[in-house]
Amino acid sequence: MKLNLQLFGVPFRRTSKTKKRMRRTHLKKEVGAITTCPKCGATIRPHRACLSCGFYKDEEVVKVNKDEEK
Ligand SMILES: [Zn+2]
């Protein structure tokens, strides 16, 4: 298939390494919000039940299998 280049914006110059890297300094993965469990102190995500103790808002909402923990 032959492309009709008149239909496209064609780069006048190749983007330099520096310009490319400067542009990509904004491309990074954001770190999600993180809090600690008030019951056990484990690092958890807000508005979610704690994975290590199974508590959410002073109430056990998830049964955590303690035997599988080391
Ligand atoms: Zn916890």
N, CA, C, O and the ligand as a Tripos MOL2 file, in Angstrom:
@<TRIPOS>MOLECULE
protein
  281   279    71     0     0
PROTEIN
NO_CHARGES

@<TRIPOS>ATOM
      1 N           0.8440   -1.1920    0.0000 N.3       1 MET1
      2 CA          0.0000    0.0000    0.0000 C.3       1 MET1
      3 C           0.8770    1.2390    0.0000 C.2       1 MET1
      4 O           1.7630    1.3870    0.8410 O.2       1 MET1
      5 N           0.6270    2.1100   -0.9320 N.am      2 LYS2
      6 CA          1.4200    3.3370   -0.9840 C.3       2 LYS2
      7 C           0.6660    4.4660   -0.3070 C.2       2 LYS2
      8 O          -0.5090    4.7010   -0.5900 O.2       2 LYS2
      9 N           1.3620    5.1730    0.6050 N.am      3 LEU3
     10 CA          0.7060    6.2540    1.3440 C.3       3 LEU3
     11 C           0.8480    7.5590    0.5750 C.2       3 LEU3
     12 O           1.9090    7.8730    0.0360 O.2       3 LEU3
     13 N          -0.2300    8.2990    0.5390 N.am      4 ASN4
     14 CA         -0.1670    9.6330   -0.0510 C.3       4 ASN4
     15 C           0.3230   10.5880    1.0300 C.2       4 ASN4
     16 O          -0.4460   10.9720    1.9110 O.2       4 ASN4
     17 N           1.6030   10.9780    0.9700 N.am      5 LEU5
     18 CA          2.2010   11.7720    2.0410 C.3       5 LEU5
     19 C           1.6390   13.1790    2.1290 C.2       5 LEU5
     20 O           1.8220   13.8540    3.1420 O.2       5 LEU5
     21 N           0.9720   13.6230    1.1060 N.am      6 GLN6
     22 CA          0.3950   14.9650    1.1830 C.3       6 GLN6
     23 C          -0.7400   15.0310    2.1950 C.2       6 GLN6
     24 O          -1.1580   16.1190    2.5920 O.2       6 GLN6
     25 N          -1.2380   13.8790    2.6120 N.am      7 LEU7
     26 CA         -2.3400   13.8720    3.5660 C.3       7 LEU7
     27 C          -1.8550   13.9480    5.0090 C.2       7 LEU7
     28 O          -2.6470   14.1620    5.9260 O.2       7 LEU7
     29 N          -0.5390   13.7710    5.2060 N.am      8 PHE8
     30 CA         -0.0190   13.6900    6.5730 C.3       8 PHE8
     31 C           0.8730   14.8750    6.8810 C.2       8 PHE8
     32 O           1.4670   15.4830    5.9910 O.2       8 PHE8
     33 N           0.9530   15.1970    8.2000 N.am      9 GLY9
     34 CA          1.9930   16.0910    8.6510 C.3       9 GLY9
     35 C           3.2870   15.3060    8.6850 C.2       9 GLY9
     36 O           3.3580   14.2690    9.3460 O.2       9 GLY9
     37 N           4.2990   15.7670    8.0000 N.am     10 VAL10
     38 CA          5.5510   15.0180    7.9150 C.3      10 VAL10
     39 C           6.5930   15.7460    8.7450 C.2      10 VAL10
     40 O           6.7670   16.9530    8.5750 O.2      10 VAL10
     41 N           7.3010   15.0460    9.6490 N.am     11 PRO11
     42 CA          8.3080   15.6960   10.4750 C.3      11 PRO11
     43 C           9.4030   16.3160    9.6300 C.2      11 PRO11
     44 O           9.9570   15.6790    8.7340 O.2      11 PRO11
     45 N           9.7020   17.5600    9.9280 N.am     12 PHE12
     46 CA         10.7430   18.2590    9.1800 C.3      12 PHE12
     47 C          12.1160   17.7390    9.5640 C.2      12 PHE12
     48 O          12.9870   17.5590    8.7130 O.2      12 PHE12
     49 N          12.3020   17.4950   10.8800 N.am     13 ARG13
     50 CA         13.5750   16.9630   11.3570 C.3      13 ARG13
     51 C          13.3010   15.8330   12.3300 C.2      13 ARG13
     52 O          12.2470   15.7610   12.9620 O.2      13 ARG13
     53 N          14.2670   14.9740   12.4240 N.am     14 ARG14
     54 CA         14.1790   13.9250   13.4300 C.3      14 ARG14
     55 C          14.3140   14.5600   14.8070 C.2      14 ARG14
     56 O          15.1570   15.4320   15.0190 O.2      14 ARG14
     57 N          13.4710   14.1140   15.7480 N.am     15 THR15
     58 CA         13.5340   14.6510   17.1130 C.3      15 THR15
     59 C          14.8300   14.1930   17.7790 C.2      15 THR15
     60 O          15.1490   13.0040   17.7940 O.2      15 THR15
     61 N          15.5720   15.1570   18.3300 N.am     16 SER16
     62 CA         16.8670   14.8280   18.9210 C.3      16 SER16
     63 C          16.6900   14.0100   20.1950 C.2      16 SER16
     64 O          15.6090   13.9870   20.7830 O.2      16 SER16
     65 N          17.7600   13.3420   20.6130 N.am     17 LYS17
     66 CA         17.7220   12.5390   21.8470 C.3      17 LYS17
     67 C          17.3010   13.3990   23.0260 C.2      17 LYS17
     68 O          16.4870   12.9860   23.8530 O.2      17 LYS17
     69 N          17.8660   14.6060   23.0950 N.am     18 THR18
     70 CA         17.5610   15.4780   24.2290 C.3      18 THR18
     71 C          16.0960   15.8820   24.2330 C.2      18 THR18
     72 O          15.4300   15.8240   25.2660 O.2      18 THR18
     73 N          15.5910   16.2960   23.0540 N.am     19 LYS19
     74 CA         14.1900   16.7260   22.9690 C.3      19 LYS19
     75 C          13.2510   15.5680   23.2880 C.2      19 LYS19
     76 O          12.2330   15.7430   23.9580 O.2      19 LYS19
     77 N          13.6050   14.3980   22.8050 N.am     20 LYS20
     78 CA         12.7770   13.2260   23.0800 C.3      20 LYS20
     79 C          12.7660   12.9260   24.5730 C.2      20 LYS20
     80 O          11.7200   12.6310   25.1510 O.2      20 LYS20
     81 N          13.9540   13.0060   25.1970 N.am     21 ARG21
     82 CA         14.0310   12.7060   26.6320 C.3      21 ARG21
     83 C          13.3550   13.7750   27.4720 C.2      21 ARG21
     84 O          12.7450   13.4730   28.4980 O.2      21 ARG21
     85 N          13.4630   15.0380   27.0320 N.am     22 MET22
     86 CA         12.7860   16.1120   27.7650 C.3      22 MET22
     87 C          11.2690   15.8960   27.7360 C.2      22 MET22
     88 O          10.5810   16.1010   28.7360 O.2      22 MET22
     89 N          10.7640   15.4800   26.5700 N.am     23 ARG23
     90 CA          9.3250   15.2370   26.4500 C.3      23 ARG23
     91 C           8.9070   14.0820   27.3560 C.2      23 ARG23
     92 O           7.8500   14.1180   27.9870 O.2      23 ARG23
     93 N           9.7490   13.0680   27.4060 N.am     24 ARG24
     94 CA          9.3680   11.8630   28.1530 C.3      24 ARG24
     95 C           9.5890   11.9790   29.6530 C.2      24 ARG24
     96 O           9.2600   11.0500   30.3900 O.2      24 ARG24
     97 N          10.1420   13.1030   30.1320 N.am     25 THR25
     98 CA         10.2580   13.2620   31.5800 C.3      25 THR25
     99 C           8.8830   13.3330   32.2230 C.2      25 THR25
    100 O           8.7390   13.0560   33.4130 O.2      25 THR25
    101 N           7.8660   13.7040   31.4390 N.am     26 HIS26
    102 CA          6.5090   13.7850   31.9850 C.3      26 HIS26
    103 C           5.7990   12.4410   31.9350 C.2      26 HIS26
    104 O           4.7450   12.2780   32.5480 O.2      26 HIS26
    105 N           6.3560   11.4850   31.2190 N.am     27 LEU27
    106 CA          5.7160   10.1750   31.1040 C.3      27 LEU27
    107 C           6.2500    9.2830   32.2070 C.2      27 LEU27
    108 O           7.3130    8.6750   32.0740 O.2      27 LEU27
    109 N           5.5110    9.2120   33.2820 N.am     28 LYS28
    110 CA          5.9190    8.3130   34.3490 C.3      28 LYS28
    111 C           4.6790    7.7890   35.0440 C.2      28 LYS28
    112 O           3.6190    8.4140   35.0330 O.2      28 LYS28
    113 N           4.8390    6.6590   35.6300 N.am     29 LYS29
    114 CA          3.7150    6.0380   36.2990 C.3      29 LYS29
    115 C           3.4880    6.7200   37.6350 C.2      29 LYS29
    116 O           4.4280    6.9630   38.3920 O.2      29 LYS29
    117 N           2.2350    7.0250   37.9130 N.am     30 GLU30
    118 CA          1.9240    7.6760   39.1730 C.3      30 GLU30
    119 C           1.8250    6.6560   40.2910 C.2      30 GLU30
    120 O           1.3300    5.5450   40.1050 O.2      30 GLU30
    121 N           2.3090    7.0620   41.4580 N.am     31 VAL31
    122 CA          2.1930    6.1990   42.6280 C.3      31 VAL31
    123 C           0.8160    6.4070   43.2300 C.2      31 VAL31
    124 O           0.4290    7.5340   43.5410 O.2      31 VAL31
    125 N           0.0760    5.3160   43.3950 N.am     32 GLY32
    126 CA         -1.2700    5.4140   43.9360 C.3      32 GLY32
    127 C          -1.2750    5.8390   45.3820 C.2      32 GLY32
    128 O          -0.2450    5.8010   46.0540 O.2      32 GLY32
    129 N          -2.4470    6.2490   45.8670 N.am     33 ALA33
    130 CA         -2.5740    6.6880   47.2530 C.3      33 ALA33
    131 C          -2.3630    5.5030   48.1930 C.2      33 ALA33
    132 O          -2.8680    4.4060   47.9560 O.2      33 ALA33
    133 N          -1.6170    5.7450   49.2500 N.am     34 ILE34
    134 CA         -1.2720    4.6640   50.1740 C.3      34 ILE34
    135 C          -1.4550    5.1770   51.6060 C.2      34 ILE34
    136 O          -1.0000    6.2710   51.9420 O.2      34 ILE34
    137 N          -2.1140    4.3900   52.4320 N.am     35 THR35
    138 CA         -2.2120    4.7000   53.8580 C.3      35 THR35
    139 C          -1.8310    3.4510   54.6420 C.2      35 THR35
    140 O          -1.5180    2.4090   54.0640 O.2      35 THR35
    141 N          -1.8610    3.5710   55.9590 N.am     36 THR36
    142 CA         -1.5340    2.4100   56.7850 C.3      36 THR36
    143 C          -2.7800    1.9790   57.5500 C.2      36 THR36
    144 O          -3.6150    2.7980   57.9330 O.2      36 THR36
    145 N          -2.8780    0.6810   57.7590 N.am     37 CYS37
    146 CA         -4.0050    0.1170   58.5000 C.3      37 CYS37
    147 C          -3.9370    0.5770   59.9560 C.2      37 CYS37
    148 O          -2.8930    0.4220   60.5900 O.2      37 CYS37
    149 N          -5.0250    1.1410   60.5100 N.am     38 PRO38
    150 CA         -4.9780    1.5900   61.9070 C.3      38 PRO38
    151 C          -4.9140    0.4290   62.8900 C.2      38 PRO38
    152 O          -4.5440    0.6200   64.0480 O.2      38 PRO38
    153 N          -5.2710   -0.7750   62.4420 N.am     39 LYS39
    154 CA         -5.2960   -1.9210   63.3480 C.3      39 LYS39
    155 C          -3.9530   -2.6420   63.4170 C.2      39 LYS39
    156 O          -3.4340   -2.9110   64.5000 O.2      39 LYS39
    157 N          -3.3950   -2.9520   62.2400 N.am     40 CYS40
    158 CA         -2.1510   -3.7280   62.2400 C.3      40 CYS40
    159 C          -0.9710   -2.9480   61.6980 C.2      40 CYS40
    160 O           0.1700   -3.3910   61.8250 O.2      40 CYS40
    161 N          -1.2220   -1.7860   61.0920 N.am     41 GLY41
    162 CA         -0.1120   -0.9700   60.6280 C.3      41 GLY41
    163 C           0.4310   -1.3500   59.2700 C.2      41 GLY41
    164 O           1.4340   -0.7960   58.8220 O.2      41 GLY41
    165 N          -0.2240   -2.2940   58.6080 N.am     42 ALA42
    166 CA          0.2490   -2.6910   57.2840 C.3      42 ALA42
    167 C          -0.0790   -1.6020   56.2610 C.2      42 ALA42
    168 O          -1.0160   -0.8250   56.4430 O.2      42 ALA42
    169 N           0.6920   -1.5600   55.2040 N.am     43 THR43
    170 CA          0.4520   -0.5880   54.1460 C.3      43 THR43
    171 C          -0.7310   -1.0420   53.3000 C.2      43 THR43
    172 O          -0.7200   -2.1420   52.7490 O.2      43 THR43
    173 N          -1.7540   -0.1930   53.1980 N.am     44 ILE44
    174 CA         -2.9580   -0.5600   52.4560 C.3      44 ILE44
    175 C          -3.3790    0.6000   51.5650 C.2      44 ILE44
    176 O          -2.8790    1.7180   51.6910 O.2      44 ILE44
    177 N          -4.3020    0.3110   50.6680 N.am     45 ARG45
    178 CA         -4.8850    1.3610   49.8400 C.3      45 ARG45
    179 C          -6.1340    1.8870   50.5480 C.2      45 ARG45
    180 O          -6.8580    1.1080   51.1670 O.2      45 ARG45
    181 N          -6.3990    3.1860   50.4720 N.am     46 PRO46
    182 CA         -7.5560    3.7460   51.1620 C.3      46 PRO46
    183 C          -8.8710    3.2260   50.5930 C.2      46 PRO46
    184 O          -8.9610    2.8970   49.4110 O.2      46 PRO46
    185 N          -9.8850    3.1580   51.4450 N.am     47 HIS47
    186 CA        -11.2370    2.7060   51.1020 C.3      47 HIS47
    187 C         -11.2800    1.2360   50.7060 C.2      47 HIS47
    188 O         -12.1920    0.7950   50.0050 O.2      47 HIS47
    189 N         -10.2750    0.4800   51.1680 N.am     48 ARG48
    190 CA        -10.2620   -0.9450   50.8980 C.3      48 ARG48
    191 C          -9.9280   -1.6990   52.1830 C.2      48 ARG48
    192 O          -9.2070   -1.2000   53.0470 O.2      48 ARG48
    193 N         -10.4660   -2.9050   52.2840 N.am     49 ALA49
    194 CA        -10.1910   -3.7030   53.4690 C.3      49 ALA49
    195 C          -8.7130   -4.0700   53.5220 C.2      49 ALA49
    196 O          -8.0680   -4.2670   52.4920 O.2      49 ALA49
    197 N          -8.1920   -4.1580   54.7440 N.am     50 CYS50
    198 CA         -6.7850   -4.5170   54.9270 C.3      50 CYS50
    199 C          -6.5820   -5.9760   54.5470 C.2      50 CYS50
    200 O          -7.3450   -6.8490   54.9600 O.2      50 CYS50
    201 N          -5.5470   -6.2300   53.7570 N.am     51 LEU51
    202 CA         -5.3150   -7.5950   53.2770 C.3      51 LEU51
    203 C          -4.6510   -8.4700   54.3250 C.2      51 LEU51
    204 O          -4.7300   -9.6950   54.2430 O.2      51 LEU51
    205 N          -3.9920   -7.8590   55.3170 N.am     52 SER52
    206 CA         -3.2820   -8.6960   56.2770 C.3      52 SER52
    207 C          -4.1290   -8.9960   57.5110 C.2      52 SER52
    208 O          -3.9250  -10.0340   58.1390 O.2      52 SER52
    209 N          -5.0810   -8.1180   57.8860 N.am     53 CYS53
    210 CA         -5.9230   -8.4420   59.0320 C.3      53 CYS53
    211 C          -7.4040   -8.5470   58.6540 C.2      53 CYS53
    212 O          -8.2010   -9.0440   59.4490 O.2      53 CYS53
    213 N          -7.7860   -8.0910   57.4630 N.am     54 GLY54
    214 CA         -9.1650   -8.2450   57.0080 C.3      54 GLY54
    215 C         -10.1370   -7.2490   57.5920 C.2      54 GLY54
    216 O         -11.3500   -7.4380   57.4990 O.2      54 GLY54
    217 N          -9.6230   -6.1850   58.1960 N.am     55 PHE55
    218 CA        -10.5140   -5.2180   58.8370 C.3      55 PHE55
    219 C         -10.7310   -4.0030   57.9540 C.2      55 PHE55
    220 O          -9.8470   -3.5710   57.2130 O.2      55 PHE55
    221 N         -11.9380   -3.4670   58.0590 N.am     56 TYR56
    222 CA        -12.2410   -2.1930   57.4130 C.3      56 TYR56
    223 C         -13.1770   -1.4200   58.3340 C.2      56 TYR56
    224 O         -14.2670   -1.8980   58.6500 O.2      56 TYR56
    225 N         -12.7640   -0.2320   58.7660 N.am     57 LYS57
    226 CA        -13.5310    0.6090   59.6910 C.3      57 LYS57
    227 C         -13.9030   -0.1700   60.9590 C.2      57 LYS57
    228 O         -15.0770   -0.2630   61.3200 O.2      57 LYS57
    229 N         -12.8840   -0.7260   61.6290 N.am     58 ASP58
    230 CA        -13.0380   -1.4300   62.9130 C.3      58 ASP58
    231 C         -13.9940   -2.6100   62.8410 C.2      58 ASP58
    232 O         -14.6230   -2.9630   63.8390 O.2      58 ASP58
    233 N         -14.1040   -3.2090   61.6950 N.am     59 GLU59
    234 CA        -15.0130   -4.3410   61.5460 C.3      59 GLU59
    235 C         -14.3500   -5.3630   60.6290 C.2      59 GLU59
    236 O         -13.8010   -5.0100   59.5850 O.2      59 GLU59
    237 N         -14.4070   -6.6290   61.0280 N.am     60 GLU60
    238 CA        -13.7720   -7.6380   60.1910 C.3      60 GLU60
    239 C         -14.6980   -7.9520   59.0220 C.2      60 GLU60
    240 O         -15.7890   -8.4880   59.2130 O.2      60 GLU60
    241 N         -14.2650   -7.6210   57.8350 N.am     61 VAL61
    242 CA        -15.1080   -7.8160   56.6590 C.3      61 VAL61
    243 C         -14.5890   -8.9460   55.7780 C.2      61 VAL61
    244 O         -15.3210   -9.4910   54.9520 O.2      61 VAL61
    245 N         -13.3040   -9.2950   55.9660 N.am     62 VAL62
    246 CA        -12.7370  -10.3700   55.1580 C.3      62 VAL62
    247 C         -12.0650  -11.3540   56.0980 C.2      62 VAL62
    248 O         -11.3190  -10.9590   56.9940 O.2      62 VAL62
    249 N         -12.3300  -12.6410   55.8920 N.am     63 LYS63
    250 CA        -11.6500  -13.6560   56.6910 C.3      63 LYS63
    251 C         -10.2590  -13.8910   56.1040 C.2      63 LYS63
    252 O         -10.1140  -14.2910   54.9490 O.2      63 LYS63
    253 N          -9.2560  -13.6360   56.9150 N.am     64 VAL64
    254 CA         -7.8860  -13.8360   56.4480 C.3      64 VAL64
    255 C          -7.3680  -15.1460   57.0220 C.2      64 VAL64
    256 O          -7.4650  -15.4040   58.2220 O.2      64 VAL64
    257 N          -6.8260  -15.9510   56.1480 N.am     65 ASN65
    258 CA         -6.2930  -17.2500   56.5700 C.3      65 ASN65
    259 C          -4.9410  -17.0480   57.2330 C.2      65 ASN65
    260 O          -3.9400  -16.8200   56.5530 O.2      65 ASN65
    261 N          -4.9060  -17.1300   58.5740 N.am     66 LYS66
    262 CA         -3.6690  -16.8610   59.2930 C.3      66 LYS66
    263 C          -2.6500  -18.0030   59.1220 C.2      66 LYS66
    264 O          -1.4470  -17.7920   59.2830 O.2      66 LYS66
    265 N          -3.1310  -19.1980   58.7980 N.am     67 ASP67
    266 CA         -2.2280  -20.3280   58.6860 C.3      67 ASP67
    267 C          -1.2790  -20.1960   57.5030 C.2      67 ASP67
    268 O          -0.1580  -20.7040   57.5210 O.2      67 ASP67
    269 N          -1.7600  -19.4950   56.4660 N.am     68 GLU68
    270 CA         -0.9140  -19.3850   55.2690 C.3      68 GLU68
    271 C           0.1560  -18.3190   55.4220 C.2      68 GLU68
    272 O           1.0930  -18.2560   54.6270 O.2      68 GLU68
    273 N           0.0160  -17.4650   56.4610 N.am     69 GLU69
    274 CA          1.0250  -16.4380   56.6610 C.3      69 GLU69
    275 C           2.2660  -17.0460   57.2900 C.2      69 GLU69
    276 O           2.1950  -18.0350   58.0190 O.2      69 GLU69
    277 N           3.4080  -16.4310   56.9920 N.am     70 LYS70
    278 CA          4.6470  -16.9250   57.5570 C.3      70 LYS70
    279 C           5.0190  -16.1040   58.7610 C.2      70 LYS70
    280 O           6.0450  -16.3610   59.3900 O.2      70 LYS70
    281 ZN         -4.7600   -4.4440   59.0480 Zn       71 ZN71
@<TRIPOS>BOND
     1     1     2 1
     2     2     3 1
     3     3     4 2
     4     3     5 am
     5     5     6 1
     6     6     7 1
     7     7     8 2
     8     7     9 am
     9     9    10 1
    10    10    11 1
    11    11    12 2
    12    11    13 am
    13    13    14 1
    14    14    15 1
    15    15    16 2
    16    15    17 am
    17    17    18 1
    18    18    19 1
    19    19    20 2
    20    19    21 am
    21    21    22 1
    22    22    23 1
    23    23    24 2
    24    23    25 am
    25    25    26 1
    26    26    27 1
    27    27    28 2
    28    27    29 am
    29    29    30 1
    30    30    31 1
    31    31    32 2
    32    31    33 am
    33    33    34 1
    34    34    35 1
    35    35    36 2
    36    35    37 am
    37    37    38 1
    38    38    39 1
    39    39    40 2
    40    39    41 am
    41    41    42 1
    42    42    43 1
    43    43    44 2
    44    43    45 am
    45    45    46 1
    46    46    47 1
    47    47    48 2
    48    47    49 am
    49    49    50 1
    50    50    51 1
    51    51    52 2
    52    51    53 am
    53    53    54 1
    54    54    55 1
    55    55    56 2
    56    55    57 am
    57    57    58 1
    58    58    59 1
    59    59    60 2
    60    59    61 am
    61    61    62 1
    62    62    63 1
    63    63    64 2
    64    63    65 am
    65    65    66 1
    66    66    67 1
    67    67    68 2
    68    67    69 am
    69    69    70 1
    70    70    71 1
    71    71    72 2
    72    71    73 am
    73    73    74 1
    74    74    75 1
    75    75    76 2
    76    75    77 am
    77    77    78 1
    78    78    79 1
    79    79    80 2
    80    79    81 am
    81    81    82 1
    82    82    83 1
    83    83    84 2
    84    83    85 am
    85    85    86 1
    86    86    87 1
    87    87    88 2
    88    87    89 am
    89    89    90 1
    90    90    91 1
    91    91    92 2
    92    91    93 am
    93    93    94 1
    94    94    95 1
    95    95    96 2
    96    95    97 am
    97    97    98 1
    98    98    99 1
    99    99   100 2
   100    99   101 am
   101   101   102 1
   102   102   103 1
   103   103   104 2
   104   103   105 am
   105   105   106 1
   106   106   107 1
   107   107   108 2
   108   107   109 am
   109   109   110 1
   110   110   111 1
   111   111   112 2
   112   111   113 am
   113   113   114 1
   114   114   115 1
   115   115   116 2
   116   115   117 am
   117   117   118 1
   118   118   119 1
   119   119   120 2
   120   119   121 am
   121   121   122 1
   122   122   123 1
   123   123   124 2
   124   123   125 am
   125   125   126 1
   126   126   127 1
   127   127   128 2
   128   127   129 am
   129   129   130 1
   130   130   131 1
   131   131   132 2
   132   131   133 am
   133   133   134 1
   134   134   135 1
   135   135   136 2
   136   135   137 am
   137   137   138 1
   138   138   139 1
   139   139   140 2
   140   139   141 am
   141   141   142 1
   142   142   143 1
   143   143   144 2
   144   143   145 am
   145   145   146 1
   146   146   147 1
   147   147   148 2
   148   147   149 am
   149   149   150 1
   150   150   151 1
   151   151   152 2
   152   151   153 am
   153   153   154 1
   154   154   155 1
   155   155   156 2
   156   155   157 am
   157   157   158 1
   158   158   159 1
   159   159   160 2
   160   159   161 am
   161   161   162 1
   162   162   163 1
   163   163   164 2
   164   163   165 am
   165   165   166 1
   166   166   167 1
   167   167   168 2
   168   167   169 am
   169   169   170 1
   170   170   171 1
   171   171   172 2
   172   171   173 am
   173   173   174 1
   174   174   175 1
   175   175   176 2
   176   175   177 am
   177   177   178 1
   178   178   179 1
   179   179   180 2
   180   179   181 am
   181   181   182 1
   182   182   183 1
   183   183   184 2
   184   183   185 am
   185   185   186 1
   186   186   187 1
   187   187   188 2
   188   187   189 am
   189   189   190 1
   190   190   191 1
   191   191   192 2
   192   191   193 am
   193   193   194 1
   194   194   195 1
   195   195   196 2
   196   195   197 am
   197   197   198 1
   198   198   199 1
   199   199   200 2
   200   199   201 am
   201   201   202 1
   202   202   203 1
   203   203   204 2
   204   203   205 am
   205   205   206 1
   206   206   207 1
   207   207   208 2
   208   207   209 am
   209   209   210 1
   210   210   211 1
   211   211   212 2
   212   211   213 am
   213   213   214 1
   214   214   215 1
   215   215   216 2
   216   215   217 am
   217   217   218 1
   218   218   219 1
   219   219   220 2
   220   219   221 am
   221   221   222 1
   222   222   223 1
   223   223   224 2
   224   223   225 am
   225   225   226 1
   226   226   227 1
   227   227   228 2
   228   227   229 am
   229   229   230 1
   230   230   231 1
   231   231   232 2
   232   231   233 am
   233   233   234 1
   234   234   235 1
   235   235   236 2
   236   235   237 am
   237   237   238 1
   238   238   239 1
   239   239   240 2
   240   239   241 am
   241   241   242 1
   242   242   243 1
   243   243   244 2
   244   243   245 am
   245   245   246 1
   246   246   247 1
   247   247   248 2
   248   247   249 am
   249   249   250 1
   250   250   251 1
   251   251   252 2
   252   251   253 am
   253   253   254 1
   254   254   255 1
   255   255   256 2
   256   255   257 am
   257   257   258 1
   258   258   259 1
   259   259   260 2
   260   259   261 am
   261   261   262 1
   262   262   263 1
   263   263   264 2
   264   263   265 am
   265   265   266 1
   266   266   267 1
   267   267   268 2
   268   267   269 am
   269   269   270 1
   270   270   271 1
   271   271   272 2
   272   271   273 am
   273   273   274 1
   274   274   275 1
   275   275   276 2
   276   275   277 am
   277   277   278 1
   278   278   279 1
   279   279   280 2
@<TRIPOS>SUBSTRUCTURE
     1 MET1         2 RESIDUE 1 A MET
     2 LYS2         6 RESIDUE 1 A LYS
     3 LEU3        10 RESIDUE 1 A LEU
     4 ASN4        14 RESIDUE 1 A ASN
     5 LEU5        18 RESIDUE 1 A LEU
     6 GLN6        22 RESIDUE 1 A GLN
     7 LEU7        26 RESIDUE 1 A LEU
     8 PHE8        30 RESIDUE 1 A PHE
     9 GLY9        34 RESIDUE 1 A GLY
    10 VAL10       38 RESIDUE 1 A VAL
    11 PRO11       42 RESIDUE 1 A PRO
    12 PHE12       46 RESIDUE 1 A PHE
    13 ARG13       50 RESIDUE 1 A ARG
    14 ARG14       54 RESIDUE 1 A ARG
    15 THR15       58 RESIDUE 1 A THR
    16 SER16       62 RESIDUE 1 A SER
    17 LYS17       66 RESIDUE 1 A LYS
    18 THR18       70 RESIDUE 1 A THR
    19 LYS19       74 RESIDUE 1 A LYS
    20 LYS20       78 RESIDUE 1 A LYS
    21 ARG21       82 RESIDUE 1 A ARG
    22 MET22       86 RESIDUE 1 A MET
    23 ARG23       90 RESIDUE 1 A ARG
    24 ARG24       94 RESIDUE 1 A ARG
    25 THR25       98 RESIDUE 1 A THR
    26 HIS26      102 RESIDUE 1 A HIS
    27 LEU27      106 RESIDUE 1 A LEU
    28 LYS28      110 RESIDUE 1 A LYS
    29 LYS29      114 RESIDUE 1 A LYS
    30 GLU30      118 RESIDUE 1 A GLU
    31 VAL31      122 RESIDUE 1 A VAL
    32 GLY32      126 RESIDUE 1 A GLY
    33 ALA33      130 RESIDUE 1 A ALA
    34 ILE34      134 RESIDUE 1 A ILE
    35 THR35      138 RESIDUE 1 A THR
    36 THR36      142 RESIDUE 1 A THR
    37 CYS37      146 RESIDUE 1 A CYS
    38 PRO38      150 RESIDUE 1 A PRO
    39 LYS39      154 RESIDUE 1 A LYS
    40 CYS40      158 RESIDUE 1 A CYS
    41 GLY41      162 RESIDUE 1 A GLY
    42 ALA42      166 RESIDUE 1 A ALA
    43 THR43      170 RESIDUE 1 A THR
    44 ILE44      174 RESIDUE 1 A ILE
    45 ARG45      178 RESIDUE 1 A ARG
    46 PRO46      182 RESIDUE 1 A PRO
    47 HIS47      186 RESIDUE 1 A HIS
    48 ARG48      190 RESIDUE 1 A ARG
    49 ALA49      194 RESIDUE 1 A ALA
    50 CYS50      198 RESIDUE 1 A CYS
    51 LEU51      202 RESIDUE 1 A LEU
    52 SER52      206 RESIDUE 1 A SER
    53 CYS53      210 RESIDUE 1 A CYS
    54 GLY54      214 RESIDUE 1 A GLY
    55 PHE55      218 RESIDUE 1 A PHE
    56 TYR56      222 RESIDUE 1 A TYR
    57 LYS57      226 RESIDUE 1 A LYS
    58 ASP58      230 RESIDUE 1 A ASP
    59 GLU59      234 RESIDUE 1 A GLU
    60 GLU60      238 RESIDUE 1 A GLU
    61 VAL61      242 RESIDUE 1 A VAL
    62 VAL62      246 RESIDUE 1 A VAL
    63 LYS63      250 RESIDUE 1 A LYS
    64 VAL64      254 RESIDUE 1 A VAL
    65 ASN65      258 RESIDUE 1 A ASN
    66 LYS66      262 RESIDUE 1 A LYS
    67 ASP67      266 RESIDUE 1 A ASP
    68 GLU68      270 RESIDUE 1 A GLU
    69 GLU69      274 RESIDUE 1 A GLU
    70 LYS70      278 RESIDUE 1 A LYS
    71 ZN71       281 GROUP 0 **** ****
